[in-house]
Structures are given as C-alpha cells and as structure tokens.
Amino acid sequence: MDSAISDPHNGSAEAGGPTNGTTRPPSTPEGIALAYGSLLLMALLPIFFGALRSVRCARGKNASDMPETITSRDAARFPIIASCTLLGLYLFFKIFSQEYINLLLSMYFFVLGILALSHTISPFMNKFFPASFPNRQYQLLFTQGSGENKEEIVNYEFDTKDLVCLGLSSIVGVWYLLRKHWIANNLFGLAFSLNGVELLHLNNVSTGCILLGGLFIYDVFWVFGTNVMVTVAKSFEAPIKLVFPQDLLEKGLEADNFAMLGLGDIVIPGIFIALLLRFDISLKKNTHTYFYTSFAAYIFGLGLTIFIMHIFKHAQPALLYLVPTCIGFPVLVALAKGEVTEMFSYESSAEILPHTPRLTHFPTVSGSPASLADSMQQKLAGPRRRRPQNPSAIYEESNPKDPAAVTESKEGTEASASKGLEKKEK
C-alpha cells in the first residue's frame, strides 16, 4: 500500500534512480506537471472502467468470474495483515540481498501480471476478432477428494480468444522481465488495479468505511511515523506502483527521475467507488449521483495530495486525503437527498446472482472439455420425465382417478379402428 512519492528538488534520489549520492539536474516545471498529470490520469482509468466492469461481474452467472466479497471482519483485519506484510518486506530487504529478493518477486509478478493483463484486455480484443475466427471452448478443472467427497478447487473456463490475449500479454511480461521498463511496469500496474476494482467487492458501505478508516491510520503511521513505507517502495522492484518520469521531456523514454503512486491508493478507494456505483443502480433512478460524486472526490483528494507533496517536498500518504473526501462527499450528498438510511442498509451481495451450485458428485466422462461440461449440466438439471407416446396413456396420466373415462376412451378408439377396416374391405 504505497503512497504517492515524489521529491522533485535538486539532488534528490528518486525511486528507480541512483541512490549513491549522485545529484540530478532539477526537473522542469513542465516535466513535473506532466508527471503528476499522467499519474492522476492513470489512477482514474482503472477506477472508472473497473467500477463499470464490477457491475457486470456482480451480475455474471459464471462461477469462475464471481467477485470476492469483503466483509466487515475482513476489513477490520486488513490493516493488521498489511502492516505485517510491509514490515516483513522491510526486514527482508535489510537482512537479505536486495538483488535476489527482487529476482524472486519479478518472477512471481511476471506470472500474475500476464494473467491480469490478459483478463483486462480480453473484452477489448474480442471486438477485433472476425466472425469466422475458430473459437473453441476449454475448461480447466481441478478437484480434491473422490466420490461424494470430491470438491471443486479450480474451475476455469476459457476459449481460443483468451489464449491469444494470453500470448500478447506474455510479450509485455518478457519485456518487463528483461528490461524493467517503466511502461511495462505501468501496463501491469494498471491491469492489477483494474482487476482489483472489478473483482474485490465490499458487501456494504459500513464495511467500506471500516476498511478505509483502518487503512487511513495504517498509511499515516507508516509514512509519517517511520521510513518503512518509503524504503520498501523504493527498493521493491515490482509492478505494485505506477511511475512516471519527471525528466521525460529531457531524456525521452530512457528517463529515470520518477514520481510514483502506489496501487493501494487506487484499488482501496476504487472498490468503494465501485460499491457506490452498484448502489446507484440499485436505486433504479437512472442516475449515478453517488458514483460521480465519489469519483470527483477522488480527483480532488489525489490532486490535494500532489499539491501538498509538491509544497513540502516530502512523501505523502495519499489515503490521508483520499479517505475523508471519498467518504465525506457521498455522505453529504446522501444527507442532502435524505438517503442515508438507504445507503447504509444497501447490501451489495444481494445484487449478485447465486453461485453455480456445488456438485456433490462428479461423473466420470472421457473426451473433450465440452463433453465434460455437457455431462455436468445434465447432472445439475436432473432426470427429465419422458413424455408418453400413446394417446390413451396421455389421457390416463392426466386423469388417473377416472377409470370409467379411460375404459370409454379405449372402447371408442377400438370402434373407430374397426370402422376403418370395414371401409377398407368395401
């Protein structure tokens, strides 16, 4: 959960640059404005599109695409878990060689980044495939146990188009792994942010307030109280932050004097903004008042962070400014509209369709993944009643308590059959 960090004054050692005491030429005002404006724009994109995709995700019927719901208990524990993780990373960098740690982390985020970027670009890439493209369906299924105790661990469905997106994302992954270029870093960072906003759902507004309030204290303590946050952010060579060079106008794409913004300062407010968008839709008023209000509040809060950081020339905990604005502005709007009760009683999980029922028995099916999926669907649907072919049987089934009517119907059928034979003989 890194904060926006930048120190544009002369002689500073920025993240991603040399830290051996060498000085840099001062960044120009144009370069600083370009870097800050680019960071602000890059932060807004995953929040906006991630919030829109979170609505479709909540309404999705595919169990493999269902969101992860954060409860109030999860929200209360999250700052403690984040603090332990941050402190652990700090101690690792102090005890072990930074080179080997970053190599291990690079491999880990290389795999995660490819998957995240592939999932991000898949909806956009589908528009470029021709209608004649041979698209086959696949299913990756892992289970645990046997018989009636068999439980589903991984059930991932994909198609040929997803494999193409995975291949394109792998090119970016190799570029990042070999060069650690800031553009490749930002592509992965944007993908992580968008996936986080899309797939992490707060169950209600109270949970969002608990989560943001706890991380507000977490961010302020680790940035102002210690140097742990800044040290880890500068030492951690992984796409957990968005960076943009302040000397881009002077050095081009090889610039190395970076301003940066942690992904936590995007994802955490972003999932709260996405929750308010789903609340807007639940009101069924065809307005997105709370979404636009919180989105504007985020712009104001991040802009205030950048302004304070530029004035005091010191790293700032972005959540110090984002949390009050992102919570305060929508609550004030709810007070003005008299919808505070509706806001805090809204349950996001109620908008989500039920998950696909868990199978208690997995049939043994050989053949393609499609045949396996068909067999599973038939198992869920259950046995169907066969429709009787004999007309008298149909009548008997519809009138089981009238034997006289059944006998009469049979006699009438036989009489008509005998008349038909007489006519035929004549």
C-alpha positions as semicolon CSV with decimal commas, in nm:
position;residue;x (nm);y (nm);z (nm)
1;M;0,000;0,000;0,000
2;D;0,245;0,260;-0,120
3;S;0,174;0,631;-0,122
4;A;0,237;0,890;-0,386
5;I;0,608;0,964;-0,357
6;S;0,800;1,235;-0,535
7;D;1,076;1,474;-0,444
8;P;1,148;1,691;-0,743
9;H;1,403;1,925;-0,586
10;N;1,765;1,928;-0,697
11;G;1,986;1,645;-0,578
12;S;1,710;1,405;-0,484
13;A;1,742;1,030;-0,521
14;E;1,412;0,918;-0,669
15;A;1,263;0,574;-0,681
16;G;1,410;0,383;-0,969
17;G;1,712;0,611;-0,992
18;P;2,062;0,609;-0,842
19;T;2,092;0,624;-0,466
20;N;2,470;0,653;-0,440
21;G;2,477;1,023;-0,363
22;T;2,494;1,149;-0,721
23;T;2,285;1,454;-0,797
24;R;2,034;1,504;-1,073
25;P;1,956;1,816;-1,269
26;P;1,640;1,982;-1,136
27;S;1,317;1,878;-1,304
28;T;1,149;2,145;-1,511
29;P;0,803;2,270;-1,411
30;E;0,667;2,129;-1,735
31;G;0,815;1,786;-1,661
32;I;0,675;1,785;-1,307
33;A;0,329;1,889;-1,429
34;L;0,338;1,618;-1,697
35;A;0,437;1,352;-1,443
36;Y;0,172;1,448;-1,189
37;G;-0,100;1,483;-1,453
38;S;-0,012;1,144;-1,602
39;L;-0,024;0,976;-1,260
40;L;-0,366;1,129;-1,196
41;L;-0,498;1,012;-1,533
42;M;-0,355;0,661;-1,489
43;A;-0,519;0,638;-1,146
44;L;-0,861;0,738;-1,282
45;L;-0,871;0,492;-1,572
46;P;-0,875;0,164;-1,370
47;I;-1,123;0,310;-1,119
48;F;-1,370;0,420;-1,385
49;F;-1,355;0,111;-1,606
50;G;-1,309;-0,125;-1,311
51;A;-1,627;0,011;-1,149
52;L;-1,825;-0,041;-1,471
53;R;-1,691;-0,394;-1,506
54;S;-1,770;-0,468;-1,141
55;V;-2,141;-0,427;-1,220
56;R;-2,122;-0,685;-1,499
57;C;-1,910;-0,906;-1,275
58;A;-2,173;-0,894;-0,999
59;R;-2,443;-0,997;-1,244
60;G;-2,236;-1,272;-1,405
61;K;-2,356;-1,631;-1,391
62;N;-2,015;-1,793;-1,439
63;A;-1,882;-1,918;-1,106
64;S;-1,520;-1,869;-1,216
65;D;-1,582;-1,494;-1,265
66;M;-1,767;-1,428;-0,940
67;P;-1,620;-1,148;-0,726
68;E;-1,450;-1,184;-0,390
69;T;-1,669;-1,019;-0,126
70;I;-1,501;-0,831;0,159
71;T;-1,691;-0,846;0,488
72;S;-1,658;-0,617;0,791
73;R;-1,442;-0,878;0,962
74;D;-1,207;-0,890;0,664
75;A;-1,195;-0,510;0,655
76;A;-1,102;-0,488;1,025
77;R;-0,817;-0,739;0,986
78;F;-0,680;-0,598;0,662
79;P;-0,469;-0,311;0,809
80;I;-0,304;-0,555;1,053
81;I;-0,222;-0,802;0,777
82;A;-0,094;-0,522;0,553
83;S;0,126;-0,387;0,834
84;C;0,279;-0,729;0,899
85;T;0,346;-0,778;0,529
86;L;0,503;-0,434;0,493
87;L;0,725;-0,480;0,798
88;G;0,825;-0,827;0,679
89;L;0,932;-0,691;0,342
90;Y;1,129;-0,415;0,512
91;L;1,317;-0,666;0,728
92;F;1,382;-0,889;0,427
93;F;1,540;-0,600;0,240
94;K;1,754;-0,518;0,544
95;I;1,873;-0,874;0,608
96;F;1,899;-1,035;0,265
97;S;2,042;-0,921;-0,064
98;Q;1,804;-0,688;-0,244
99;E;1,905;-0,835;-0,581
100;Y;1,790;-1,190;-0,505
101;I;1,466;-1,079;-0,341
102;N;1,372;-0,867;-0,641
103;L;1,458;-1,153;-0,877
104;L;1,217;-1,382;-0,692
105;L;0,948;-1,115;-0,681
106;S;0,996;-1,040;-1,051
107;M;0,924;-1,400;-1,144
108;Y;0,617;-1,405;-0,921
109;F;0,472;-1,081;-1,059
110;F;0,570;-1,188;-1,412
111;V;0,314;-1,471;-1,394
112;L;0,049;-1,266;-1,211
113;G;0,096;-0,972;-1,447
114;I;0,043;-1,182;-1,758
115;L;-0,280;-1,329;-1,621
116;A;-0,408;-0,990;-1,502
117;L;-0,325;-0,814;-1,829
118;S;-0,484;-1,095;-2,033
119;H;-0,806;-1,069;-1,830
120;T;-0,802;-0,690;-1,872
121;I;-0,762;-0,674;-2,250
122;S;-0,985;-0,972;-2,329
123;P;-1,314;-0,774;-2,361
124;F;-1,146;-0,517;-2,588
125;M;-0,969;-0,774;-2,804
126;N;-1,294;-0,966;-2,867
127;K;-1,413;-0,676;-3,083
128;F;-1,120;-0,721;-3,324
129;F;-1,168;-1,091;-3,390
130;P;-1,356;-1,168;-3,715
131;A;-1,681;-1,363;-3,702
132;S;-1,515;-1,653;-3,885
133;F;-1,245;-1,690;-3,617
134;P;-1,236;-2,055;-3,498
135;N;-1,312;-2,008;-3,130
136;R;-1,307;-2,326;-2,922
137;Q;-1,411;-2,358;-2,559
138;Y;-1,184;-2,509;-2,293
139;Q;-1,221;-2,585;-1,924
140;L;-0,951;-2,632;-1,664
141;L;-1,092;-2,832;-1,372
142;F;-0,909;-2,937;-1,054
143;T;-1,085;-3,129;-0,781
144;Q;-0,992;-3,268;-0,442
145;G;-1,106;-3,598;-0,290
146;S;-1,307;-3,873;-0,453
147;G;-1,665;-3,993;-0,479
148;E;-1,925;-3,788;-0,293
149;N;-1,649;-3,600;-0,103
150;K;-1,496;-3,462;-0,422
151;E;-1,472;-3,082;-0,405
152;E;-1,400;-2,832;-0,677
153;I;-1,081;-2,630;-0,627
154;V;-1,027;-2,464;-0,966
155;N;-1,286;-2,438;-1,242
156;Y;-1,155;-2,203;-1,510
157;E;-1,328;-2,172;-1,845
158;F;-1,155;-2,007;-2,141
159;D;-1,151;-2,011;-2,519
160;T;-0,915;-1,962;-2,810
161;K;-0,951;-1,583;-2,794
162;D;-0,834;-1,589;-2,434
163;L;-0,526;-1,784;-2,543
164;V;-0,446;-1,513;-2,800
165;C;-0,476;-1,245;-2,529
166;L;-0,250;-1,454;-2,306
167;G;0,012;-1,466;-2,581
168;L;0,004;-1,087;-2,629
169;S;0,031;-1,033;-2,253
170;S;0,330;-1,267;-2,242
171;I;0,517;-1,032;-2,477
172;V;0,470;-0,749;-2,227
173;G;0,575;-0,985;-1,948
174;V;0,903;-1,075;-2,118
175;W;0,969;-0,706;-2,185
176;Y;0,917;-0,626;-1,818
177;L;1,128;-0,921;-1,701
178;L;1,424;-0,830;-1,923
179;R;1,420;-0,450;-1,914
180;K;1,208;-0,349;-1,612
181;H;1,093;-0,062;-1,829
182;W;0,855;0,183;-1,666
183;I;0,597;0,147;-1,945
184;A;0,578;-0,231;-1,897
185;N;0,560;-0,172;-1,521
186;N;0,264;0,064;-1,571
187;L;0,082;-0,179;-1,802
188;F;0,098;-0,446;-1,533
189;G;0,012;-0,194;-1,261
190;L;-0,296;-0,072;-1,449
191;A;-0,406;-0,433;-1,504
192;F;-0,366;-0,515;-1,134
193;S;-0,563;-0,204;-1,037
194;L;-0,849;-0,266;-1,279
195;N;-0,878;-0,632;-1,178
196;G;-0,876;-0,532;-0,811
197;V;-1,159;-0,280;-0,853
198;E;-1,357;-0,525;-1,068
199;L;-1,321;-0,842;-0,859
200;L;-1,295;-0,714;-0,499
201;H;-1,641;-0,617;-0,376
202;L;-1,734;-0,455;-0,046
203;N;-2,058;-0,603;0,087
204;N;-2,189;-0,269;0,219
205;V;-2,098;0,093;0,286
206;S;-2,023;0,030;0,656
207;T;-1,759;-0,225;0,558
208;G;-1,611;0,029;0,319
209;C;-1,588;0,288;0,597
210;I;-1,416;0,034;0,826
211;L;-1,165;-0,062;0,557
212;L;-1,083;0,293;0,451
213;G;-1,067;0,415;0,811
214;G;-0,826;0,138;0,913
215;L;-0,601;0,195;0,612
216;F;-0,613;0,570;0,678
217;I;-0,437;0,507;1,012
218;Y;-0,208;0,248;0,852
219;D;-0,093;0,483;0,576
220;V;-0,036;0,782;0,804
221;F;0,163;0,579;1,058
222;W;0,394;0,402;0,812
223;V;0,469;0,716;0,609
224;F;0,496;0,984;0,879
225;G;0,589;0,766;1,177
226;T;0,865;0,559;1,014
227;N;1,066;0,535;0,695
228;V;0,942;0,179;0,629
229;M;0,689;0,266;0,357
230;V;0,927;0,488;0,159
231;T;1,215;0,238;0,190
232;V;1,008;-0,056;0,067
233;A;0,855;0,149;-0,215
234;K;1,198;0,249;-0,344
235;S;1,354;-0,097;-0,300
236;F;1,065;-0,309;-0,425
237;E;1,116;-0,372;-0,798
238;A;0,770;-0,500;-0,880
239;P;0,465;-0,351;-1,055
240;I;0,294;-0,253;-0,729
241;K;0,311;0,116;-0,815
242;L;0,253;0,344;-1,111
243;V;0,554;0,554;-1,209
244;F;0,609;0,839;-1,449
245;P;0,938;1,021;-1,520
246;Q;0,966;1,388;-1,440
247;D;1,252;1,423;-1,690
248;L;1,066;1,267;-1,984
249;L;1,091;1,588;-2,188
250;E;1,470;1,592;-2,146
251;K;1,559;1,220;-2,173
252;G;1,265;1,065;-2,355
253;L;1,170;0,704;-2,282
254;E;1,503;0,643;-2,104
255;A;1,416;0,895;-1,829
256;D;1,478;0,776;-1,472
257;N;1,363;1,051;-1,233
258;F;1,028;0,905;-1,130
259;A;0,723;1,019;-0,940
260;M;0,512;0,727;-0,823
261;L;0,174;0,631;-0,685
262;G;0,107;0,305;-0,500
263;L;-0,161;0,072;-0,633
264;G;-0,322;0,060;-0,289
265;D;-0,412;0,427;-0,327
266;I;-0,604;0,331;-0,641
267;V;-0,763;-0,002;-0,553
268;I;-0,884;0,075;-0,199
269;P;-1,077;0,394;-0,285
270;G;-1,169;0,233;-0,619
271;I;-1,360;-0,059;-0,467
272;F;-1,554;0,189;-0,251
273;I;-1,640;0,399;-0,558
274;A;-1,748;0,081;-0,742
275;L;-1,974;-0,006;-0,447
276;L;-2,143;0,334;-0,476
277;L;-2,199;0,275;-0,848
278;R;-2,378;-0,052;-0,769
279;F;-2,579;0,135;-0,503
280;D;-2,678;0,394;-0,765
281;I;-2,802;0,117;-0,993
282;S;-2,998;-0,046;-0,708
283;L;-3,192;0,278;-0,659
284;K;-3,325;0,242;-1,018
285;K;-3,339;0,617;-1,073
286;N;-3,125;0,613;-1,391
287;T;-2,876;0,846;-1,222
288;H;-2,524;0,781;-1,099
289;T;-2,509;1,062;-0,847
290;Y;-2,304;0,885;-0,581
291;F;-2,062;0,735;-0,832
292;Y;-1,987;1,069;-0,995
293;T;-1,965;1,239;-0,656
294;S;-1,714;0,989;-0,520
295;F;-1,521;0,994;-0,849
296;A;-1,492;1,374;-0,831
297;A;-1,396;1,340;-0,464
298;Y;-1,112;1,106;-0,561
299;I;-0,983;1,356;-0,817
300;F;-0,994;1,631;-0,557
301;G;-0,824;1,418;-0,290
302;L;-0,543;1,296;-0,517
303;G;-0,491;1,647;-0,653
304;L;-0,463;1,775;-0,296
305;T;-0,208;1,501;-0,221
306;I;0,007;1,605;-0,516
307;F;-0,019;1,972;-0,421
308;I;0,085;1,914;-0,058
309;M;0,366;1,683;-0,171
310;H;0,499;1,946;-0,411
311;I;0,481;2,221;-0,149
312;F;0,651;2,033;0,137
313;K;0,887;1,822;-0,079
314;H;0,807;1,513;0,128
315;A;0,634;1,180;0,062
316;Q;0,264;1,199;0,146
317;P;0,023;0,921;0,250
318;A;-0,238;0,960;-0,022
319;L;-0,510;0,795;0,188
320;L;-0,475;1,081;0,437
321;Y;-0,655;1,297;0,181
322;L;-0,846;1,037;-0,019
323;V;-1,034;0,870;0,267
324;P;-1,206;1,184;0,407
325;T;-1,304;1,306;0,060
326;C;-1,422;0,971;-0,082
327;I;-1,636;0,901;0,225
328;G;-1,734;1,256;0,318
329;F;-1,860;1,382;-0,018
330;P;-2,107;1,094;-0,086
331;V;-2,235;1,101;0,274
332;L;-2,303;1,474;0,244
333;V;-2,495;1,412;-0,079
334;A;-2,693;1,134;0,093
335;L;-2,776;1,371;0,378
336;A;-2,895;1,636;0,136
337;K;-3,113;1,384;-0,051
338;G;-3,236;1,207;0,263
339;E;-3,096;0,869;0,153
340;V;-2,851;0,796;0,434
341;T;-3,060;0,503;0,560
342;E;-3,081;0,353;0,212
343;M;-2,707;0,396;0,162
344;F;-2,602;0,219;0,481
345;S;-2,867;-0,053;0,454
346;Y;-2,768;-0,145;0,097
347;E;-2,614;-0,492;0,066
348;S;-2,403;-0,544;-0,244
349;S;-2,420;-0,922;-0,213
350;A;-2,796;-0,907;-0,264
351;E;-2,738;-0,782;-0,619
352;I;-2,522;-1,083;-0,706
353;L;-2,691;-1,380;-0,862
354;P;-2,646;-1,709;-0,676
355;H;-2,331;-1,905;-0,746
356;T;-2,343;-2,213;-0,961
357;P;-2,449;-2,499;-0,729
358;R;-2,160;-2,702;-0,592
359;L;-2,156;-3,054;-0,729
360;T;-2,160;-3,335;-0,475
361;H;-2,076;-3,599;-0,734
362;F;-1,854;-3,560;-1,039
363;P;-1,933;-3,804;-1,321
364;T;-1,650;-3,981;-1,496
365;V;-1,652;-3,857;-1,854
366;S;-1,393;-3,913;-2,119
367;G;-1,349;-3,692;-2,419
368;S;-1,329;-3,318;-2,479
369;P;-1,385;-3,046;-2,215
370;A;-1,713;-2,962;-2,391
371;S;-1,845;-3,313;-2,331
372;L;-1,745;-3,285;-1,966
373;A;-1,932;-2,955;-1,934
374;D;-2,245;-3,103;-2,101
375;S;-2,239;-3,401;-1,866
376;M;-2,210;-3,173;-1,561
377;Q;-2,505;-2,962;-1,680
378;Q;-2,719;-3,274;-1,729
379;K;-2,626;-3,386;-1,378
380;L;-2,737;-3,050;-1,237
381;A;-3,059;-3,047;-1,439
382;G;-3,161;-3,391;-1,305
383;P;-3,364;-3,665;-1,478
384;R;-3,641;-3,542;-1,701
385;R;-3,983;-3,714;-1,727
386;R;-4,038;-3,879;-2,058
387;R;-4,350;-3,780;-2,239
388;P;-4,567;-4,089;-2,311
389;Q;-4,626;-4,156;-2,679
390;N;-4,961;-4,346;-2,652
391;P;-5,260;-4,104;-2,662
392;S;-5,454;-4,318;-2,419
393;A;-5,160;-4,314;-2,184
394;I;-5,156;-3,933;-2,200
395;Y;-5,523;-3,926;-2,110
396;E;-5,471;-4,175;-1,834
397;E;-5,182;-3,970;-1,691
398;S;-5,388;-3,652;-1,691
399;N;-5,695;-3,829;-1,538
400;P;-5,561;-4,104;-1,313
401;K;-5,872;-4,110;-1,089
402;D;-6,133;-4,169;-1,364
403;P;-6,109;-4,537;-1,474
404;A;-6,450;-4,524;-1,646
405;A;-6,335;-4,244;-1,870
406;V;-6,022;-4,439;-1,952
407;T;-6,227;-4,752;-2,047
408;E;-6,466;-4,547;-2,254
409;S;-6,179;-4,383;-2,434
410;K;-6,026;-4,722;-2,514
411;E;-6,359;-4,858;-2,649
412;G;-6,404;-4,554;-2,867
413;T;-6,056;-4,596;-3,008
414;E;-6,120;-4,965;-3,089
415;A;-6,459;-4,887;-3,252
416;S;-6,308;-4,623;-3,479
417;A;-6,033;-4,866;-3,576
418;S;-6,284;-5,141;-3,672
419;K;-6,489;-4,897;-3,883
420;G;-6,175;-4,802;-4,068
421;L;-6,110;-5,169;-4,150
422;E;-6,469;-5,219;-4,280
423;K;-6,438;-4,926;-4,515
424;K;-6,110;-5,058;-4,640
425;E;-6,262;-5,403;-4,718
426;K;-6,553;-5,248;-4,914
